[in-house]
Structures are given as C-alpha cells and as structure tokens.
Amino acid sequence: MSDILTLDLPDEEATMRLGAALAEAARAGDVIALSGPLGAGKTALARAFIRHLTSPDEEVPSPTFTLVQIYETAKGDIWHLDLYRLADPAETVELGIEEAFREGICLIEWPERLGPLLPGDRLDLRLSLAGEARRVELVGWRGRLGEIAKHV
C-alpha cells in the first residue's frame, strides 16, 4: 500500500468514520497535521477523532482562542491544537508541545504555523472542498493507511 491515500468524504458521516478510523490507528507519539482552508472540516474531523476515544457527547470546542485543548483517553492524552492565531512558533514551547510530541497524540490544525518545529514523522491530512463534499489526502503513516481506508 502506498503512503498516500485520497478519499472523498460525501457527507459528515463519512468524516466521522474517517475520524474514528484514525483514532483506532493512532498511538502515543503520533502527530496528525490537519491542513485546508477555513470550512474544509479540520475541526469536524478532530471532533470525531476525539469523541471516538472519549465519549460520543464529549464537548470538543475549537481551540482557536485557547490554542490547545487536552483530552485524557486510554491511549494517552490527545492534544488538539489550533494554531490559526499563532504569531510565533516558539509560543508552542510554553504550551508543552515538546511533551505532547513525545507522549501524546497531537491533532494540529494550521500546522504550517509551526514552521521548523513541526515534526517530520507525522501524518498529513490535506482537506479540500469538492462541491458540497470534501476530499482528503492522507500522506504518511507507513503501513497504516490501508487499514484506515477499509473503515471509511
């Protein structure tokens, strides 16, 4: 299986299935970089991922203003970061991002704002709008994308 997977997400249910499949495959130390324009579904995907590992009614607000929300799960802490308002990548060091990269599972919206601090070993999800639907390109996670594709 290639380390690149492209999927069409025709509706919110498909986005939720992808979030759940990613959550099942995730392990401590994983970094998932969520890229795409405003409204492409980055937060919806992160919310589905988090709810799959916590509870279906878990409150999952966008961390746009707080920069980070942390959720405790059996797989380890999930760090949900939204770096849209980040002025300088060094600000993330104060948040404890280095610890998150080592021990947690990181979901990062607007990952390009991290610049050189973004780990090279990561899964990149590039979301785009395709009419009323969404398209996602997944790059990375050697050997794990095939299992994810089976569940979406």
Residue, then its C-alpha position, 0 to 999 in steps of 0.5 A: m500500500s502506498d503512503i498516500l491515500t485520497l478519499d472523498l468524504p460525501d457527507e459528515e458521516a463519512t468524516m466521522r468514520l474517517g475520524a474514528a478510523l484514525a483514532e483506532a490507528a493512532r498511538a502515543g507519539d503520533v502527530i496528525a497535521l490537519s491542513g485546508p482552508l477555513g470550512a474544509g472540516k479540520t475541526a469536524l474531523a478532530r471532533a470525531f477523532i476525539r469523541h471516538l476515544t472519549s465519549p460520543d457527547e464529549e464537548v470538543p470546542s475549537p481551540t482557536f482562542t485557547l490554542v490547545q485543548i487536552y483530552e485524557t483517553a486510554k491511549g494517552d492524552i490527545w492534544h488538539l491544537d489550533l494554531y490559526r492565531l499563532a504569531d510565533p512558533a516558539e509560543t508552542v514551547e510554553l504550551g508543552i508541545e515538546e511533551a505532547f510530541r513525545e507522549g501524546i497524540c497531537l491533532i494540529e490544525w494550521p500546522e504550517r504555523l509551526g514552521p521548523l518545529l513541526p515534526g517530520d514523522r507525522l501524518d498529513l491530512r490535506l482537506s479540500l472542498a469538492g462541491e458540497a463534499r470534501r476530499v482528503e489526502l492522507v500522506g504518511w503513516r507507513g503501513r497504516l493507511g490501508e487499514i484506515a481506508k477499509h473503515v471509511 
